[in-house]
Amino acid sequence: MDTELKCPQCASEHVYQDGSLWVCPECAHEWNPQAVAAAPGAEGSQGVRDANGNALTDGDTVTVIKDLKVKGSSLVVKGGTKVKNIRLVDGADGHNIACKIDGIGAMNLKSEFVKRA
């Protein structure tokens, strides 16, 4: 086992290889070390990722993966809703996507509840 390899998400040393991916048993993060090293600007960039670990950029289209209650309202954003033209923001509360959703309006989402379409 490569003792120098650590999980990029939680820095755990207890990682193991599963095919071409490395897996962290503590946080369940999976990654490919060659893809991470080859990605330009992988370190130091904003690095917003969706629920599947895909990098998001401004202008992407994403799909909501589960029903989300809208705070202060009786509205619900249904799972499967497509959101076009997202904007990445630095939200202190974890909401790092600003967008407009048809029928609801402008709102912020957490990237962990969306996947890139």
N, C-alpha and C positions, 0 to 999 in steps of 0.2 A: 504494500500500500504506500502511496506517495504521502509522506508525512508533512510535506510542505504545502500541500493543497488544502485550502480552507474554503468553507462555504462563503460565497460573496454576500449573502444576505445576513447571516447571523455570526459569521466567523468561527463556526464550529470546526474542530479538527476531526470529528467523527464522520467522515464522508466515505462513500463507497461508489464504485463504478458499476453502472448498469447499461451494458451495451456501449454506445458512444456517449452517453450522458453520465454525469456525476450526480449523486443524490445525497442530500443531507437528511439524516433520520430525525434530527431535532426540529427542523422547521419545514420539512418536506419540499424544500426548494430543489429544482432540477436545472442543470445547466451544462453547456458544452464548453469546456475551457478554450478550445481552439476558436470557436465563434466569438467568445467574449474578448479574446486577445486580438482578433482580426477586426472587430467593430471599431470604426474610427470614432474617437471621442467617447468611448465607453465609460472611462473614468472622468469624473469632474463635470459631466453634463447633467442636465436636469434629470434624465433617466426615468421618466414616467412610463410605467409598464402596465399592461392590462392584466386581467385575471389569469391569462395563459402565459404571461411573461413576455409578450411581444411589445416592442418599443412603440410608443405613441408619439405622434408629432402634431403640430397645429394643422388644422384642416382635414384631419382624418375623419372617417365615418366609423362609428362604433355601435355595438348592439348591447343593450342592457341585458344582463344575464339572470336577474331575479326581480321580483316585484319590489319596488321601493316606495315607501310612504313619503309623501311630501310634507315636511315639517310645517306645522301651523295651518294645515289644510286637510280636507277629507279626500284629496286627490291621491291617486296612486300611479306611478310610472310602471307599466306592465313589463314583465320580462319579454324580451324579443323586440322591444321598441328600438328602431334605428334612429340614431342621433347623428346628423350630418354637421360637418364643419366645426369640430370641437376646437377649443382654445385651451392650451395648457397654462395654468396659473400656479403660483406658489401659495397655496392655501395653508394657513397655519393650523387649521382644524382638520386637515387630511383631505379636504375636497380640492383636488388638483385639476379638475376639468370644468371649464365654464362652457355652457352651451345653451341653445334654445330648443325646447321640445314642443312639438305641435300640440296644441290643446292645453298646455300648461304654461309655457313661457320660459323666460330666462331662469336658469338655475345652475347650481354647482353639483358635480358628482364626484364620487371617489373612484379612482381608476380600478380598484379591486372589484367593482361591480359591473364592469364593462369588458367586452372583448372586441378586438378590431374586426370590422366587417370586410 
